[in-house]
Amino acid sequence: MNKLNLTLLFLISIVFLSCNENNNSPESIVIANFETEILLGENQAIVALTNLSQNATTYKWSSSDGVIENTTDDNTSIYFKENGTYQITLEASNGTSSNTKTIDITIDNITNNGYIPYRYLENDGIFMYYETDNIEVYKSLIPDEFNMPSRMIVFAFFNDFYKLDFGATPYKENAISILVEYQGEEFFHCVYMPVTDEHSMRAGIIGLGLPKTIGNINFFRNTPLYDGYAKNQLGGTMNMSINTENYNINNDVKQEMINLQLLKSLQIRNGKIIVIGNTGGNENSVIQTANQYPNLITLKFGKPSITTNTDAISFNHPLDLKPSRIIGGFYLKNTIPFGLTGNAF
């Protein structure tokens, strides 16, 4: 009987020690870790937080200031309204072990752009680049201040600004920009932009020198297919679509679009050339920014197609610029607030 008791005691000890060792195994120890990326938005800074923690299942984010988008997501963002130095803390846990990590960040580039009439809080749309061989129409659309570029490139898009601040009316727009040359550099210049809201039309014309008119515009999201349709006051139409189903983009095409997105845009306002920019001052392309902030920007590459009709128009029109080679296109949803600026060249 004593031998039996000793044996049981020995086995219990082994089980206890084994459990104790498992509880302290490296696999169960949580290591909290994360990295930050700062993106300047309209009158604010947006800090994207990328979680790099190990062995954790739940998370809690906190900050000495700022507004956290979601305090328990794996990855999230914090919005700061003023320059300063702030602490951001992540507490990671798996139920048996927990760990915290704190990082200090300094923000010193927030500027106050009070003259912006309103901000775009969220928007989505479809965008494409293509070459055209209609040199007659292309030349006729270039203002005297600019010259022919090295190649004839068209940037066309549909954009649905469905969430704005300051009580501004949501609206849709359709646009065509063409590549031009000015002082030895190449830029995009917008030559066509119907919109669905008169306030946006007036603000775009007066504030930014954009060729805005009123049009009938629709945008349809039938994932994986995204379609835009627009009809202007002259009866000209554009149909454009991006099909993202099972689409893999060629790296050379992606880089070509990145290079085009890095070009600035010029307009003519009151006889003076201005540079169109956004209040964030971000120098990256949209594609690069979407890769940096996947929780704020959704970008899906797809097969683009576009058709236009100008039967009702008797003169050279931007809708006459039909594609000779389609470069590429994508669907984009953006939740980073921004405004537009027009500064002297």
C-alpha positions in Angstrom: 0.0 0.0 0.0 2.9 2.4 0.8 4.5 1.5 -2.5 1.2 2.4 -4.3 1.0 5.7 -2.5 4.6 6.6 -3.3 4.0 5.7 -6.9 0.9 7.9 -7.1 2.7 10.8 -5.4 5.5 10.4 -7.9 3.2 10.5 -10.9 1.3 13.5 -9.5 4.6 15.3 -9.1 5.5 14.6 -12.7 2.1 15.8 -14.0 2.4 19.0 -11.9 5.9 19.8 -13.0 5.0 19.0 -16.6 2.0 21.5 -16.4 4.2 24.0 -14.7 6.8 23.8 -17.5 4.1 24.1 -20.2 2.7 27.3 -18.6 6.1 28.9 -18.9 7.1 27.6 -22.3 8.3 30.1 -24.8 5.3 29.5 -27.0 2.9 30.9 -24.3 4.9 34.1 -23.5 3.4 37.2 -25.1 5.7 39.8 -26.6 4.0 43.1 -27.4 5.4 45.0 -30.3 4.2 47.4 -33.0 5.4 50.0 -35.5 4.0 53.4 -36.5 3.6 55.3 -39.8 2.6 58.9 -39.8 0.5 60.3 -42.6 -0.5 64.0 -42.7 -4.2 64.6 -43.4 -6.3 67.8 -43.5 -5.5 69.7 -40.3 -4.5 66.5 -38.6 -2.0 63.6 -38.5 -3.0 60.0 -38.9 -0.8 57.4 -37.3 -1.2 53.9 -38.7 -0.4 51.2 -36.1 0.9 47.9 -37.4 0.8 45.1 -34.8 3.9 42.9 -34.6 3.1 41.1 -31.3 3.9 37.4 -30.8 1.7 34.7 -29.1 -1.1 37.1 -28.4 -4.8 36.8 -29.1 -6.3 40.0 -27.8 -5.1 43.6 -27.9 -5.8 47.0 -26.3 -4.5 50.2 -27.7 -4.2 53.5 -25.7 -2.6 56.9 -26.1 -1.8 59.9 -24.1 -3.9 61.9 -26.5 -5.6 61.5 -29.9 -8.6 59.6 -31.1 -8.2 55.8 -31.6 -10.2 54.4 -34.5 -10.7 51.0 -32.7 -9.0 50.2 -29.5 -9.2 46.4 -29.8 -8.3 45.8 -33.4 -5.1 44.0 -34.4 -4.1 47.0 -36.5 -5.7 50.5 -36.1 -5.1 54.2 -36.5 -4.9 57.2 -34.2 -5.8 60.8 -35.2 -4.0 63.8 -33.7 -5.2 67.4 -34.2 -2.1 69.2 -32.8 1.7 69.0 -33.1 3.5 67.5 -30.1 5.1 64.4 -28.6 2.7 61.6 -27.7 2.9 58.1 -26.1 1.1 55.1 -27.7 0.8 51.9 -25.8 -0.2 48.4 -26.8 -1.2 45.8 -24.3 -1.2 42.3 -25.8 -2.5 39.1 -24.0 -3.4 35.5 -24.7 -5.4 34.8 -21.5 -2.4 33.4 -19.5 0.3 35.9 -20.3 0.3 39.6 -21.1 2.9 42.3 -22.1 2.9 46.0 -23.0 4.9 48.1 -25.4 5.0 51.9 -25.4 6.4 54.1 -28.2 6.9 57.8 -28.2 6.1 59.7 -31.4 6.7 63.3 -32.4 4.4 65.1 -34.8 5.5 68.5 -36.0 4.1 69.0 -39.5 0.4 69.6 -39.0 -0.6 72.9 -40.7 -3.9 74.7 -40.4 -5.5 75.0 -43.9 -8.6 77.0 -42.8 -9.3 78.3 -46.3 -10.3 74.9 -47.5 -14.1 75.0 -48.0 -14.7 71.4 -46.9 -13.0 68.1 -46.5 -13.5 64.8 -48.3 -14.0 62.3 -45.4 -14.6 59.2 -47.5 -14.8 58.4 -51.2 -14.5 55.6 -53.7 -14.3 55.2 -57.4 -12.6 53.7 -60.4 -9.5 55.1 -62.1 -7.6 54.2 -65.3 -4.7 55.4 -67.5 -4.4 54.9 -71.2 -2.6 56.1 -74.3 -4.5 57.7 -77.3 -3.4 58.3 -80.9 -5.9 61.0 -81.6 -3.3 63.8 -82.0 -5.7 66.3 -83.6 -8.0 66.3 -80.6 -5.2 66.0 -78.1 -3.4 69.1 -79.4 -6.7 71.1 -79.5 -7.2 70.5 -75.8 -3.8 71.8 -74.7 -3.9 75.5 -73.6 -1.4 77.9 -75.1 0.5 78.0 -71.9 1.5 74.3 -72.2 3.2 72.1 -74.9 2.8 68.6 -76.3 4.2 65.9 -74.0 6.5 63.0 -74.9 3.5 60.8 -75.3 -0.3 61.2 -75.3 -1.6 59.9 -71.9 -5.1 60.1 -70.6 -6.2 59.8 -67.0 -9.9 59.1 -66.6 -11.9 58.4 -63.5 -15.3 58.2 -61.7 -15.3 59.4 -58.0 -18.1 59.2 -55.5 -17.6 61.7 -52.6 -20.3 60.3 -50.4 -19.1 61.7 -47.1 -18.0 65.3 -46.6 -17.8 67.6 -43.6 -19.2 71.1 -42.9 -22.6 70.0 -44.2 -21.4 69.8 -47.8 -23.6 67.9 -50.2 -22.2 64.5 -51.3 -21.6 64.4 -55.0 -20.1 62.3 -57.9 -17.7 63.4 -60.6 -16.3 62.1 -63.9 -13.0 63.5 -65.2 -10.4 63.4 -68.0 -6.9 64.7 -67.6 -4.2 64.7 -70.2 -0.4 64.8 -70.0 1.1 68.2 -70.9 4.6 69.7 -70.9 5.5 72.9 -69.1 9.0 74.4 -68.5 10.7 71.1 -69.4 8.5 69.0 -67.1 5.4 66.9 -67.6 2.2 67.3 -65.7 -1.5 66.3 -65.8 -4.0 68.9 -66.8 -7.7 68.4 -66.3 -9.8 69.1 -69.4 -13.2 67.6 -68.5 -15.1 67.2 -65.3 -18.9 67.0 -65.0 -20.2 66.8 -61.4 -23.6 66.3 -59.8 -23.6 69.3 -57.4 -23.7 73.0 -58.2 -21.7 74.0 -55.1 -18.9 71.7 -56.0 -19.0 73.0 -59.6 -18.7 76.6 -58.5 -16.0 75.9 -55.9 -13.9 73.9 -58.4 -14.1 76.6 -61.1 -13.4 79.6 -58.8 -11.0 78.0 -56.3 -9.0 75.6 -58.5 -9.6 76.5 -62.1 -11.2 73.1 -62.9 -13.5 72.7 -65.9 -16.5 71.6 -63.9 -20.0 71.4 -65.4 -23.2 69.7 -64.3 -23.7 66.2 -65.5 -25.7 63.0 -64.9 -23.3 60.5 -63.2 -23.9 57.1 -61.7 -21.4 54.7 -60.0 -22.3 51.0 -59.3 -20.5 48.6 -57.0 -21.3 45.0 -58.0 -18.2 43.4 -56.5 -16.0 42.3 -58.2 -17.2 44.6 -61.0 -17.3 48.4 -60.6 -19.0 50.5 -63.2 -19.4 54.2 -63.9 -21.7 56.0 -66.4 -21.8 59.7 -67.1 -23.7 61.9 -69.5 -22.8 65.6 -69.9 -25.1 68.5 -70.9 -24.1 68.2 -74.6 -25.2 64.6 -74.7 -21.7 63.0 -74.7 -21.3 59.8 -72.6 -18.7 57.7 -70.9 -19.0 54.1 -69.7 -16.1 52.8 -67.7 -15.6 49.6 -65.7 -13.0 47.8 -63.6 -13.3 44.1 -63.2 -11.3 42.9 -60.2 -12.2 39.2 -60.4 -9.1 36.9 -60.4 -7.0 39.8 -61.7 -3.2 39.8 -61.2 -1.4 43.0 -62.2 1.9 43.0 -64.1 4.7 44.6 -62.0 5.8 46.7 -65.0 2.2 48.0 -65.4 2.0 48.8 -61.7 5.2 50.7 -61.8 4.1 52.6 -64.9 1.0 53.8 -63.0 3.0 54.7 -59.9 5.3 56.9 -62.1 2.2 58.6 -63.6 0.7 59.2 -60.2 3.8 60.9 -59.0 3.3 63.7 -61.6 1.7 66.9 -60.4 -1.4 68.5 -61.8 -1.6 72.0 -63.2 -4.6 74.2 -63.8 -5.1 77.8 -64.9 -7.0 80.0 -62.4 -7.6 83.7 -63.3 -4.9 83.5 -66.0 -2.3 82.1 -63.6 -0.9 78.6 -63.5 -1.5 76.8 -60.2 -0.4 73.4 -58.8 -3.3 71.2 -57.5 -2.4 69.3 -54.4 -4.0 67.8 -51.3 -3.7 69.2 -47.8 -1.8 66.1 -46.5 1.2 66.9 -48.6 1.8 63.2 -49.2 4.5 62.8 -51.9 3.8 59.1 -52.5 1.6 57.7 -55.2 -1.9 56.5 -54.4 -0.7 52.9 -55.0 2.2 53.3 -52.5 0.0 55.0 -49.9 -2.6 52.2 -50.1 0.2 49.7 -49.4 1.3 51.7 -46.4 -2.2 52.1 -44.9 -4.3 49.1 -45.9 -6.7 49.7 -43.0 -7.5 53.2 -44.4 -7.3 52.7 -48.1 -8.7 49.7 -50.2 -7.2 49.4 -53.6 -8.0 46.6 -56.0 -6.4 46.3 -59.4 -8.7 45.1 -62.2 -9.2 44.8 -65.9 -10.3 48.3 -67.2 -12.5 49.1 -70.1 -13.9 52.4 -71.4 -16.2 53.5 -74.2 -17.3 57.0 -75.1 -19.8 58.5 -77.4 -19.7 62.0 -78.9 -22.3 61.7 -81.7 -24.2 64.6 -80.3 -21.1 66.9 -80.2 -20.0 68.6 -83.3 -16.5 69.8 -82.2 -13.4 68.3 -80.7 -14.1 67.1 -77.3 -12.1 65.2 -74.5 -14.5 62.3 -74.9 -13.0 61.8 -78.4 -9.8 60.6 -76.9 -10.3 56.9 -77.3 -7.7 54.4 -76.1 -5.0 53.1 -78.4 -3.4 51.2 -75.5 -4.8 50.8 -72.0 -2.1 51.0 -69.4 -4.1 49.9 -66.2 -6.8 50.6 -63.7 -8.1 50.0 -60.2 -10.9 50.5 -57.8 -10.2 52.6 -54.7 -11.9 53.3 -51.4 -10.3 56.0 -49.3 -11.1 56.9 -45.7 -8.3 59.4 -45.1 -9.8 62.9 -44.8 -8.3 65.4 -47.3 -8.9 68.7 -49.0 -7.7 70.2 -52.2 -5.3 73.2 -52.6 -4.3 75.4 -55.5 -0.9 77.1 -55.1 1.0 79.3 -57.5 3.4 77.3 -59.7 
